[in-house]
Amino acid sequence: MDYSEKAARSSDYSPSGSGDLPIYGHSLNRHRPWTTRLIYSFKRDPNAHATPSGAVGTDGRVYDVEEAAQNTANSPLARHLKGRHLQMIAIGGSIGSGLFVGSGAALANGGPASLFLAYCIIGIMLYCTVHALGELAVLFPVAGSFSAYSTRFLDPAWGFAMGWNYAMQWLVVLPLEIVAATLTIEYWTKKTISNDAWVAIFLVLIVVINLFGVRGYGEAEFIFAIIKVVAVVGWIILGIILNIGGGPDGSYIGGKYWHDPGAFNNGFKGLCSVFVTAAFAFAGTELVGLAAAETANPRKSLPTAIKQVFWRITLFYIVSLILVGLLVPYNDGSLLDGNNSTDITASPFVIAIFNAGITGLPSVMNAVIMIAVLSVGNSSIYGSSRTLAALAEQNQAPRILGYIDRKGRPIVAIVLASVLGLLAFMAGSDNFQGEAFNWMLALSGLSSIFTWGSICLAHIRFRSAWKKQGHTLDELAFRSQPGVFGSWLGLIINCLVLITQFWTAVWPIHYGTKTTKEITIGFFQAYLAAPVVLTMYIAYKFWKKTPFMRSHNMDLHTGIRDLNVAELIAEERAERKSWPRYKRTYKYFC
């Protein structure tokens, strides 16, 4: 036996000489210190990207189809969200100060009838929009940004404008919401404790939650949403009792305030002003589509979560605001005395309790408002970090923002959003002029309207291309219930909101009592986002010379979820036939 044979034999596997090797199918358990594991978790995952490598790039070119075919449709970001997380994000995700406090200004400006009509119309629009988003998100699960749908089905330049518009919205929201949370604390502390201390506590809390990754965000939102849902349901029950005379004074209210002072205030312009307020109150609803890309089983979880939006709109907004209009007259002095968007004394939910002579509950509502504000702050880091990571992967932002660590976190984008949260210390100071933050917020004030309208239009264009390229609706894993008609309706309502916002910004309520300077500042603070978005779109289009996406050559295959839809649908239909009628009805709506 020569030397080469001996060497070959010595390198062969030997059970006695391989005691340190794991058994096939098992991993080697290394007991490393927690500090080592922590540091290791922040290292880049070389296989992780915020968008599939087969996605359409911002320059209008399509990546290598063969390379895209080798990638799964699953997002490389950590997919740790469960169905319960997604459902609670859908049900209570955007319930915040816009409902609890902002509805007070809407009631004062438009009256109870305007409040009811505006929220119903915006609710219908959002129902159609979220269903369109659900259809696209199940088929094309893109982590980070809705701009990917605009890039693929409309125009890459419009996707660029939408992505940065949406990112700016959430980047500005974080410091604002932290300041708002400190203002709710003042209800108890009466400024005996410095606001900066609370800013530091809340900022650290929100950042730590997001450092736990998408699982931390999901669990936090699950708890926050449960608290908000319980609070709203409890208030609805209390409101019914108070309205029929079950309060401490025992007086029946009924529809008295719809007659005196009346159902409408400030006429048609009052109604239009409530449209804008209602649209902003629903902001954040689209997060359910954003979170779907990091869900363990979006095929099962997302349709259920999308259907929950109908119940949230109906129960938590429409029913609660009907009771608000019954219990609080629009000329109540407290509605007009609110100093800011989180002034609890200006909340109609609290005013109704005060007017009934109930003590103690206002503190409970203040705690709920604080939790709701922190929930929005938590969502702001999640939404902005995923959007920035997607922009970076599509060459629309610095590439470093696309850094995803081994825990599936876009850690650089999270750090950037957290650093901007430090602006809350400046906003919380007594000497700070609030106008600076008003202008920052104005940059993205219409962000939600543009985002929702773009989702509807992208869905319309997608359906057109889907049909033109020979596909049928049976091939879709999830279909929008209102369909293309609903997307057209949603797009039209979004356009009407933009028109009414322009009208009420140029000629605001009681504009005769305002100076020209006040009207001009008010207009740009309300409508500055529109020229900014258009400027970004036009500049990028001329710079990159991006094409308008045509139906016949849209890429409907790259990045699509690889699901055996035909077999899944057949199995589901067979299963549904065995269900009793009540269960089929329930599953249709839920």
C-alpha positions as CSV (number, residue, x, y, z in Angstrom):
1,M,0.0,0.0,0.0
2,D,1.6,3.2,-1.1
3,Y,1.5,6.5,0.7
4,S,-1.4,8.0,-1.3
5,E,-3.7,5.1,-0.4
6,K,-2.7,5.4,3.2
7,A,-3.5,9.1,3.1
8,A,-6.9,8.4,1.5
9,R,-7.8,5.8,4.0
10,S,-6.8,8.0,6.9
11,S,-9.1,10.7,5.6
12,D,-12.1,8.4,5.4
13,Y,-14.9,8.7,7.9
14,S,-14.3,6.8,11.2
15,P,-17.0,6.8,13.9
16,S,-14.3,6.5,16.6
17,G,-12.4,9.5,15.2
18,S,-15.4,11.8,14.6
19,G,-16.9,12.1,18.0
20,D,-17.1,15.9,17.8
21,L,-19.2,15.8,14.6
22,P,-23.0,16.1,14.8
23,I,-25.3,13.4,13.6
24,Y,-26.7,14.0,10.1
25,G,-29.8,16.2,10.4
26,H,-28.7,17.7,13.7
27,S,-26.8,21.0,14.3
28,L,-23.8,21.4,16.5
29,N,-24.8,23.1,19.7
30,R,-22.2,25.7,20.5
31,H,-22.6,27.3,23.9
32,R,-21.3,30.8,23.1
33,P,-21.6,33.7,25.6
34,W,-24.7,35.9,25.1
35,T,-22.5,38.9,24.3
36,T,-20.9,37.0,21.4
37,R,-24.3,35.9,20.1
38,L,-25.6,39.5,20.4
39,I,-22.7,41.0,18.4
40,Y,-22.9,38.2,15.9
41,S,-26.6,38.9,15.3
42,F,-25.8,42.4,14.0
43,K,-23.5,41.1,11.2
44,R,-24.8,41.3,7.7
45,D,-26.7,38.3,6.3
46,P,-25.1,38.0,2.8
47,N,-28.2,36.2,1.5
48,A,-30.7,38.8,2.8
49,H,-32.2,41.5,0.7
50,A,-35.3,43.7,1.2
51,T,-36.7,42.8,-2.2
52,P,-36.4,39.7,-4.3
53,S,-33.6,39.9,-6.8
54,G,-36.0,39.5,-9.6
55,A,-37.9,42.7,-8.8
56,V,-38.1,45.5,-11.4
57,G,-35.4,48.0,-10.8
58,T,-35.9,51.8,-10.6
59,D,-34.2,52.2,-14.0
60,G,-37.1,50.3,-15.6
61,R,-34.9,47.2,-16.4
62,V,-35.8,43.7,-15.4
63,Y,-33.2,41.6,-13.6
64,D,-32.1,38.3,-15.0
65,V,-35.1,36.1,-15.3
66,E,-33.1,32.9,-14.8
67,E,-31.6,34.3,-11.6
68,A,-35.1,35.4,-10.4
69,A,-36.5,31.9,-11.1
70,Q,-34.0,30.5,-8.6
71,N,-35.2,32.8,-5.9
72,T,-38.4,32.0,-3.9
73,A,-41.1,34.5,-3.7
74,N,-40.6,34.7,0.1
75,S,-38.9,37.8,1.4
76,P,-35.5,37.2,3.0
77,L,-36.5,39.4,5.9
78,A,-37.5,37.4,9.0
79,R,-40.9,35.9,8.6
80,H,-42.0,35.7,12.3
81,L,-45.4,37.3,12.2
82,K,-48.3,35.0,12.9
83,G,-51.9,35.2,11.9
84,R,-52.9,36.7,15.3
85,H,-50.4,39.5,14.9
86,L,-51.6,40.3,11.4
87,Q,-55.2,40.3,12.5
88,M,-54.7,42.6,15.4
89,I,-52.6,45.0,13.3
90,A,-55.5,45.1,10.8
91,I,-58.1,45.5,13.5
92,G,-56.5,48.1,15.8
93,G,-53.3,49.1,14.0
94,S,-54.2,52.7,13.1
95,I,-56.6,53.4,16.0
96,G,-54.8,56.4,17.6
97,S,-55.1,60.0,18.5
98,G,-56.7,60.7,15.1
99,L,-59.8,58.8,16.3
100,F,-59.7,59.6,20.0
101,V,-58.8,63.3,19.8
102,G,-58.8,64.4,16.1
103,S,-62.4,63.5,15.8
104,G,-63.2,66.3,18.2
105,A,-61.9,69.0,15.7
106,A,-63.9,67.2,12.9
107,L,-67.1,67.3,15.0
108,A,-66.6,71.0,15.8
109,N,-66.0,71.9,12.1
110,G,-68.6,69.8,10.4
111,G,-71.2,68.6,13.0
112,P,-72.3,65.0,13.7
113,A,-73.9,64.3,10.3
114,S,-70.7,65.5,8.5
115,L,-68.7,63.3,10.8
116,F,-70.8,60.3,10.1
117,L,-70.9,60.8,6.3
118,A,-67.2,61.6,5.9
119,Y,-66.0,58.6,7.8
120,C,-68.4,56.3,6.0
121,I,-67.2,57.5,2.6
122,I,-63.5,57.3,3.6
123,G,-64.2,53.9,5.1
124,I,-65.6,52.6,1.8
125,M,-62.6,54.0,0.0
126,L,-60.2,52.3,2.4
127,Y,-62.1,49.0,2.3
128,C,-61.6,48.9,-1.5
129,T,-57.9,50.0,-1.2
130,V,-57.0,47.4,1.4
131,H,-58.6,44.6,-0.7
132,A,-56.6,45.8,-3.7
133,L,-53.5,45.8,-1.6
134,G,-54.2,42.3,-0.3
135,E,-54.5,40.9,-3.8
136,L,-51.1,42.4,-4.8
137,A,-49.4,41.6,-1.5
138,V,-50.3,37.9,-1.6
139,L,-49.1,37.6,-5.2
140,F,-46.0,39.9,-4.9
141,P,-44.9,39.9,-1.3
142,V,-42.5,42.9,-1.2
143,A,-41.0,43.8,2.1
144,G,-40.7,47.5,2.8
145,S,-42.5,49.7,0.3
146,F,-45.7,50.0,-1.7
147,S,-43.6,51.9,-4.2
148,A,-42.7,48.5,-5.7
149,Y,-46.2,48.2,-7.1
150,S,-46.0,51.6,-8.6
151,T,-42.6,50.8,-10.0
152,R,-43.8,47.6,-11.6
153,F,-47.2,48.5,-12.9
154,L,-47.2,52.3,-13.3
155,D,-43.8,54.1,-13.7
156,P,-40.5,53.6,-11.9
157,A,-40.3,57.3,-11.4
158,W,-43.6,57.3,-9.6
159,G,-42.4,54.4,-7.5
160,F,-39.4,56.5,-6.5
161,A,-41.6,59.5,-5.5
162,M,-44.1,57.3,-3.6
163,G,-41.3,55.4,-1.8
164,W,-39.6,58.5,-0.5
165,N,-42.9,60.2,0.3
166,Y,-44.0,57.2,2.4
167,A,-40.6,57.0,4.1
168,M,-40.6,60.7,5.0
169,Q,-44.0,60.3,6.5
170,W,-42.9,57.7,9.1
171,L,-39.5,59.3,9.8
172,V,-41.3,62.6,10.8
173,V,-44.0,60.8,12.7
174,L,-41.7,59.2,15.3
175,P,-40.5,62.4,17.1
176,L,-44.0,63.9,16.9
177,E,-45.6,60.9,18.5
178,I,-43.0,60.7,21.3
179,V,-43.7,64.4,22.1
180,A,-47.5,63.6,22.0
181,A,-47.0,60.8,24.5
182,T,-45.2,63.2,26.9
183,L,-48.1,65.6,26.6
184,T,-50.5,62.9,27.7
185,I,-48.3,62.3,30.8
186,E,-48.7,66.0,31.7
187,Y,-52.4,65.2,32.5
188,W,-51.1,63.4,35.6
189,T,-47.8,65.1,36.4
190,K,-48.9,68.7,35.8
191,K,-45.3,69.4,34.5
192,T,-43.7,68.5,37.8
193,I,-41.3,66.1,35.8
194,S,-39.3,67.3,32.9
195,N,-40.7,66.3,29.5
196,D,-37.2,65.3,28.4
197,A,-37.1,62.5,30.9
198,W,-40.3,61.0,29.4
199,V,-38.9,61.6,25.8
200,A,-35.9,59.5,26.7
201,I,-38.0,56.7,28.3
202,F,-40.4,56.5,25.4
203,L,-37.7,56.7,22.7
204,V,-35.7,53.9,24.4
205,L,-38.8,51.8,24.8
206,I,-39.8,52.1,21.1
207,V,-36.2,51.5,19.9
208,V,-35.8,48.4,22.1
209,I,-39.1,46.9,20.8
210,N,-37.9,47.3,17.2
211,L,-34.5,45.8,18.0
212,F,-36.2,42.6,18.8
213,G,-37.1,42.5,15.1
214,V,-40.4,41.9,13.5
215,R,-41.4,39.5,16.3
216,G,-41.0,42.3,18.8
217,Y,-43.0,44.7,16.7
218,G,-45.7,42.1,16.2
219,E,-46.0,41.2,19.9
220,A,-46.1,44.9,20.9
221,E,-48.7,45.8,18.4
222,F,-50.7,42.7,19.4
223,I,-50.8,44.0,23.0
224,F,-51.4,47.6,22.0
225,A,-54.2,46.7,19.7
226,I,-56.0,44.5,22.3
227,I,-55.9,47.4,24.8
228,K,-57.3,49.8,22.1
229,V,-60.0,47.4,21.0
230,V,-61.1,46.7,24.5
231,A,-61.2,50.5,25.2
232,V,-63.3,51.3,22.2
233,V,-65.7,48.5,22.8
234,G,-66.0,49.5,26.4
235,W,-66.6,53.1,25.5
236,I,-69.3,52.1,22.9
237,I,-71.2,50.1,25.6
238,L,-70.8,53.1,28.0
239,G,-72.0,55.5,25.3
240,I,-75.1,53.5,24.6
241,I,-75.9,53.4,28.4
242,L,-75.3,57.2,28.7
243,N,-77.5,58.0,25.6
244,I,-80.5,56.1,26.9
245,G,-80.4,57.7,30.3
246,G,-78.2,55.3,32.3
247,G,-75.7,57.9,33.5
248,P,-75.5,59.4,37.0
249,D,-78.0,62.1,36.3
250,G,-80.4,59.6,34.6
251,S,-81.4,62.0,31.7
252,Y,-82.2,60.6,28.3
253,I,-80.2,62.2,25.4
254,G,-81.3,60.4,22.3
255,G,-80.8,62.5,19.2
256,K,-81.2,65.9,20.9
257,Y,-77.9,67.3,19.7
258,W,-78.7,66.5,16.1
259,H,-81.5,69.1,16.4
260,D,-79.9,71.6,18.7
261,P,-77.3,72.9,17.8
262,G,-77.9,70.8,14.6
263,A,-76.6,68.0,12.4
264,F,-74.3,70.1,10.2
265,N,-71.9,73.0,10.8
266,N,-70.3,75.3,8.3
267,G,-72.3,73.8,5.4
268,F,-70.6,71.9,2.6
269,K,-67.1,73.3,3.5
270,G,-67.5,71.8,6.9
271,L,-68.2,68.4,5.4
272,C,-65.1,68.7,3.1
273,S,-62.9,69.6,6.1
274,V,-64.0,66.4,7.8
275,F,-63.1,64.4,4.7
276,V,-59.5,65.4,5.2
277,T,-59.5,64.8,8.9
278,A,-61.1,61.3,8.4
279,A,-58.5,60.4,5.8
280,F,-55.7,61.2,8.2
281,A,-57.4,59.3,11.0
282,F,-57.2,56.1,8.9
283,A,-53.5,56.6,8.1
284,G,-51.5,53.5,8.8
285,T,-54.1,51.0,7.7
286,E,-51.9,49.9,4.8
287,L,-49.4,48.6,7.3
288,V,-51.2,45.3,7.2
289,G,-49.9,44.8,3.7
290,L,-46.4,45.9,4.7
291,A,-46.4,43.4,7.6
292,A,-47.7,40.6,5.3
293,A,-44.3,40.3,3.7
294,E,-42.9,39.2,7.0
295,T,-45.7,36.8,7.9
296,A,-45.1,33.1,8.2
297,N,-48.1,32.1,6.0
298,P,-49.4,35.2,4.1
299,R,-51.6,33.0,1.9
300,K,-53.7,32.0,5.0
301,S,-53.2,35.0,7.3
302,L,-53.5,38.0,4.9
303,P,-57.0,37.4,3.5
304,T,-58.4,37.0,7.0
305,A,-56.6,40.2,8.2
306,I,-57.8,42.1,5.1
307,K,-61.4,41.1,5.8
308,Q,-61.0,42.3,9.4
309,V,-60.6,45.8,8.1
310,F,-64.3,45.9,7.3
311,W,-65.2,45.3,10.9
312,R,-62.7,47.8,12.2
313,I,-64.1,50.5,10.0
314,T,-67.7,49.6,10.9
315,L,-67.4,49.0,14.6
316,F,-64.5,51.1,15.9
317,Y,-65.0,54.2,13.7
318,I,-68.5,54.4,12.4
319,V,-70.4,53.1,15.5
320,S,-68.2,55.0,18.0
321,L,-68.4,58.3,16.1
322,I,-72.2,58.0,15.8
323,L,-72.3,57.8,19.6
324,V,-69.8,60.7,19.8
325,G,-72.3,62.8,17.7
326,L,-75.1,61.8,19.9
327,L,-73.4,62.6,23.2
328,V,-71.4,65.7,22.4
329,P,-72.8,68.9,20.7
330,Y,-70.5,70.3,18.1
331,N,-70.5,73.7,19.9
332,D,-69.2,72.3,23.2
333,G,-66.5,74.7,24.4
334,S,-64.1,71.9,25.2
335,L,-63.9,70.9,21.6
336,L,-62.7,74.3,20.6
337,D,-60.2,74.8,23.5
338,G,-57.8,71.9,22.6
339,N,-54.2,73.1,22.3
340,N,-52.9,70.2,20.3
341,S,-53.7,66.9,18.7
342,T,-53.3,64.9,22.0
343,D,-55.0,67.3,24.4
344,I,-57.2,64.9,26.3
345,T,-59.6,67.7,27.3
346,A,-60.4,68.1,23.6
347,S,-61.3,64.5,23.0
348,P,-65.0,63.9,22.5
349,F,-64.6,60.5,24.1
350,V,-63.5,62.2,27.3
351,I,-65.9,65.1,27.0
352,A,-68.9,62.7,26.9
353,I,-67.6,61.1,30.2
354,F,-67.1,64.5,31.8
355,N,-70.6,65.7,30.7
356,A,-72.1,62.6,32.3
357,G,-70.5,63.4,35.6
358,I,-68.4,60.3,35.8
359,T,-65.0,60.6,37.6
360,G,-62.0,58.4,37.2
361,L,-62.6,57.2,33.6
362,P,-60.9,60.3,32.0
363,S,-57.6,59.0,33.4
364,V,-58.3,55.6,31.9
365,M,-59.0,57.2,28.5
366,N,-55.8,59.3,28.8
367,A,-53.8,56.1,29.4
368,V,-55.4,54.5,26.3
369,I,-54.5,57.6,24.2
370,M,-50.9,57.4,25.5
371,I,-50.8,53.7,24.5
372,A,-52.3,54.5,21.1
373,V,-49.7,57.2,20.5
374,L,-46.8,54.9,21.5
375,S,-48.3,52.3,19.1
376,V,-48.1,54.7,16.2
377,G,-44.5,55.6,17.2
378,N,-43.7,51.9,17.2
379,S,-45.2,51.5,13.8
380,S,-43.2,54.5,12.5
381,I,-39.9,52.8,13.0
382,Y,-41.1,49.6,11.5
383,G,-42.7,51.3,8.5
384,S,-39.8,53.7,7.8
385,S,-37.1,51.1,8.2
386,R,-38.7,48.6,5.8
387,T,-39.4,51.3,3.3
388,L,-35.9,52.7,3.4
389,A,-34.4,49.1,3.1
390,A,-36.5,48.5,0.0
391,L,-35.6,51.8,-1.5
392,A,-31.9,51.0,-1.0
393,E,-32.3,47.6,-2.7
394,Q,-33.9,49.3,-5.7
395,N,-31.1,51.8,-5.9
396,Q,-33.4,54.7,-4.8
397,A,-31.5,55.3,-1.5
398,P,-28.0,54.8,-0.2
399,R,-27.1,51.1,-0.4
400,I,-26.1,51.0,3.3
401,L,-29.7,51.4,4.2
402,G,-30.3,48.0,2.7
403,Y,-28.1,46.3,5.4
404,I,-30.0,43.4,6.9
405,D,-28.4,41.5,9.8
406,R,-28.6,37.8,10.6
407,K,-31.7,38.3,12.6
408,G,-33.6,39.7,9.6
409,R,-33.5,43.3,10.8
410,P,-32.8,46.3,8.4
411,I,-30.6,47.5,11.3
412,V,-29.1,50.6,9.6
413,A,-32.5,51.9,8.6
414,I,-33.7,51.2,12.1
415,V,-30.8,53.2,13.5
416,L,-31.5,56.1,11.1
417,A,-35.2,56.3,12.2
418,S,-34.2,56.1,15.8
419,V,-31.6,58.9,15.5
420,L,-34.3,61.1,14.0
421,G,-36.4,60.3,17.0
422,L,-33.9,62.4,19.0
423,L,-35.5,65.5,17.5
424,A,-38.3,64.9,20.1
425,F,-35.9,66.4,22.7
426,M,-35.8,69.6,20.7
427,A,-39.6,69.6,20.2
428,G,-40.2,69.0,23.8
429,S,-38.3,72.1,25.0
430,D,-40.3,75.1,26.0
431,N,-38.3,77.4,23.8
432,F,-38.8,75.4,20.6
433,Q,-40.9,76.9,17.9
434,G,-43.5,74.3,16.9
435,E,-43.7,75.7,13.4
436,A,-40.5,73.8,12.4
437,F,-42.2,70.5,13.1
438,N,-45.4,71.6,11.3
439,W,-43.4,72.2,8.2
440,M,-41.6,68.9,8.5
441,L,-45.0,67.2,8.8
442,A,-46.3,69.2,5.8
443,L,-43.7,67.5,3.6
444,S,-45.6,64.2,4.0
445,G,-49.0,65.5,5.0
446,L,-50.7,63.9,2.0
447,S,-48.6,60.8,2.0
448,S,-51.4,58.4,2.8
449,I,-53.7,59.9,0.1
450,F,-51.0,59.4,-2.5
451,T,-50.2,55.9,-1.2
452,W,-53.8,54.7,-1.3
453,G,-54.4,56.2,-4.7
454,S,-51.3,54.6,-6.1
455,I,-52.3,51.2,-4.7
456,C,-55.7,51.5,-6.4
457,L,-54.2,52.5,-9.7
458,A,-51.5,49.8,-9.6
459,H,-54.2,47.2,-9.0
460,I,-56.2,48.5,-12.0
461,R,-53.2,48.3,-14.2
462,F,-52.2,44.9,-12.8
463,R,-55.7,43.5,-13.6
464,S,-55.5,44.9,-17.1
465,A,-52.1,43.3,-17.7
466,W,-53.2,40.0,-16.1
467,K,-56.1,39.7,-18.5
468,K,-54.2,40.9,-21.6
469,Q,-51.4,38.4,-21.0
470,G,-53.8,35.5,-21.0
471,H,-54.3,34.9,-17.3
472,T,-57.6,34.3,-15.5
473,L,-58.8,35.3,-12.1
474,D,-58.8,31.7,-10.9
475,E,-55.0,31.8,-10.9
476,L,-55.0,34.5,-8.2
477,A,-54.3,33.3,-4.7
478,F,-56.5,36.0,-3.3
479,R,-59.0,38.2,-5.1
480,S,-60.2,41.6,-4.0
481,Q,-63.9,41.4,-3.1
482,P,-64.8,44.7,-4.6
483,G,-62.6,43.9,-7.6
484,V,-61.5,46.5,-10.2
485,F,-64.7,48.5,-9.6
486,G,-63.7,49.0,-6.0
487,S,-60.2,50.1,-7.1
488,W,-61.7,52.7,-9.5
489,L,-64.0,53.9,-6.7
490,G,-61.1,54.1,-4.2
491,L,-59.0,56.0,-6.8
492,I,-61.8,58.5,-7.5
493,I,-62.5,59.1,-3.7
494,N,-58.7,59.7,-3.2
495,C,-58.7,62.2,-6.0
496,L,-61.8,64.0,-4.5
497,V,-60.0,64.1,-1.1
498,L,-57.1,65.9,-2.8
499,I,-59.5,68.3,-4.4
500,T,-61.3,69.1,-1.2
501,Q,-58.0,69.5,0.7
502,F,-57.0,72.0,-1.9
503,W,-60.3,73.9,-1.6
504,T,-60.3,74.0,2.2
505,A,-56.6,75.0,2.2
506,V,-57.1,78.0,-0.2
507,W,-60.4,79.0,1.4
508,P,-60.4,77.6,4.9
509,I,-63.4,77.8,7.3
510,H,-63.8,81.4,8.5
511,Y,-61.2,82.5,6.0
512,G,-62.7,86.0,6.2
513,T,-61.3,86.5,9.7
514,K,-57.8,85.3,8.7
515,T,-55.0,87.4,7.3
516,T,-53.4,86.7,4.0
517,K,-50.2,85.5,5.7
518,E,-52.2,83.1,7.9
519,I,-54.0,81.7,4.8
520,T,-50.8,81.3,2.8
521,I,-49.0,79.5,5.6
522,G,-52.0,77.3,6.2
523,F,-52.2,76.4,2.5
524,F,-48.6,75.3,2.2
525,Q,-48.7,73.4,5.5
526,A,-51.7,71.5,4.2
527,Y,-50.6,71.0,0.6
528,L,-46.8,71.2,0.5
529,A,-46.5,67.4,-0.1
530,A,-48.2,67.6,-3.5
531,P,-45.6,69.9,-5.2
532,V,-42.8,68.0,-3.5
533,V,-44.1,64.6,-4.8
534,L,-44.6,66.0,-8.3
535,T,-41.1,67.5,-8.3
536,M,-39.5,64.2,-7.2
537,Y,-41.4,62.4,-9.9
538,I,-40.6,64.8,-12.8
539,A,-37.0,65.1,-11.8
540,Y,-36.4,61.4,-11.5
541,K,-38.3,60.7,-14.8
542,F,-36.1,63.1,-16.7
543,W,-33.0,61.9,-15.0
544,K,-33.5,58.2,-15.5
545,K,-35.8,58.5,-18.6
546,T,-38.1,55.8,-17.1
547,P,-40.9,54.5,-19.3
548,F,-44.6,54.2,-18.6
549,M,-45.4,50.6,-18.0
550,R,-47.6,49.1,-20.7
551,S,-50.1,46.2,-20.1
552,H,-48.7,43.9,-22.7
553,N,-45.1,44.0,-21.5
554,M,-45.5,44.3,-17.7
555,D,-43.5,41.7,-15.8
556,L,-46.1,39.4,-14.1
557,H,-43.7,36.6,-13.3
558,T,-40.6,37.8,-11.6
559,G,-40.9,37.6,-7.8
560,I,-44.4,36.1,-8.0
561,R,-45.3,33.7,-5.1
562,D,-44.7,30.2,-6.3
563,L,-48.0,28.7,-5.1
564,N,-49.9,25.9,-6.6
565,V,-53.0,28.0,-6.7
566,A,-55.3,25.7,-8.7
567,E,-54.9,22.8,-6.2
568,L,-55.2,25.1,-3.2
569,I,-58.4,26.6,-4.5
570,A,-59.9,23.2,-5.3
571,E,-59.1,22.0,-1.8
572,E,-60.6,25.0,-0.2
573,R,-63.8,24.8,-2.3
574,A,-64.2,21.2,-1.4
575,E,-63.7,22.0,2.3
576,R,-66.2,24.9,2.2
577,K,-68.9,22.6,0.8
578,S,-68.8,20.6,4.0
579,W,-69.2,23.7,6.1
580,P,-72.6,24.7,7.5
581,R,-74.2,27.9,6.1
582,Y,-73.3,30.0,9.1
583,K,-69.6,29.2,8.9
584,R,-69.6,29.9,5.1
585,T,-71.2,33.3,5.8
586,Y,-68.8,34.1,8.6
587,K,-65.7,33.1,6.6
588,Y,-66.9,35.3,3.7
589,F,-66.7,38.4,5.9
590,C,-64.0,37.3,8.3
